[in-house]
């Protein structure tokens, strides 16, 4: 998303419910904390070593090889090695051996880089000069490559942001319907330059959640950098189609009452063998619907061979034996490209408890959703 017209507001799709969860990502590269994002002072030399560092020649006095390095917390005079070809490593070693609080290193072009790591923003400062107060156009400062720039200061990359409130309407599932609320959204304290893009991560109210669309069940929507929905294809799409119809309760969708299966209604029957046969039949009926749906779909939309269900190879339903409320369903289907695709689902009746049978043998000593047999099925 881009900034609002005021160059300060982030137009998120839903209000923030929990302030501590709000996070902002700018240009897919940097997280901006609520306190703001700041840079540190970095001073980079104009060229790489080796360096010609001299003293006591012409206008250079006995301190011609002494450089004064200033940061936000200290000012230190550092004596550098003397010679016509002093390596960058020797310069770095001399600075690191001193008491200076500056961080020194090399750029990718092997030029010296001084960084004030003690503070951030405009309070971060680094500057170099001659310790003897002589002209900086000659001597050690110029020899190290600081010919045009001898000082640097940090800056505010992105200012702080806060959660501001505005009037909004919050839909609810209660009988009162919609009611006005104060909705919170992120807003920077000062206008931003340019037109960066942002991604916001936060916890929203369930009724306004853009992921679950108010259903309290998260949809499998994912978005790319351009904001378009990421889709799957081929075998992954076929696997998803089979999994969804088997996990959807029959008649649960008022717009498509024939979509889904009634497998859960068959779990928990007294005769486990009968339930196994009924579940196998329900799986075959549900997957046959996929074949019919794709056949009709091909009249107006492309369905590739890799994503089209061609046949149902096997349906294997097993039960742990001591727990009639849990079943493991293993299905193998093939697409029109003759590739086998396995689908495995563990079913259990929510809240069901398997009681002891008339023989005195336990049918599940614990509530089945937390029993050992169920944990073995789902791999917990």
ABEGO torsion letter per residue (X at the ends): XBBBAAGABBBBABBBABAAABBBBBGGABBBBAAEBBBBBBBBBABBOBBBBBBGBEABBAAAABBBBBBAABBBBBBBBBEABBBAAAAAAAAAABABABBBBBBAAGBBBBBBAABBEAABBBBBBBAAGBBAABEAAAAAGBAABABBBBBBABBBBBBBBBBBBBBBABAAEBBBBBBBBBBBABBBBEBBBBBBBBBBBAAABAAAGGAGBBBABBBBAAGBBBBBBEAAAAAAAAAAAAABBBGABAABAABEBAAAAABGBABAAAAAAAAAAAAAAAAAAAAAAAAAAAAABBBBAAABBABBABBBBBBAGABAABBBBBBBBBBAAGBBBBBBBBBBBBGBBBBBBAAGBBAGABBAAABAAAAAAAGX
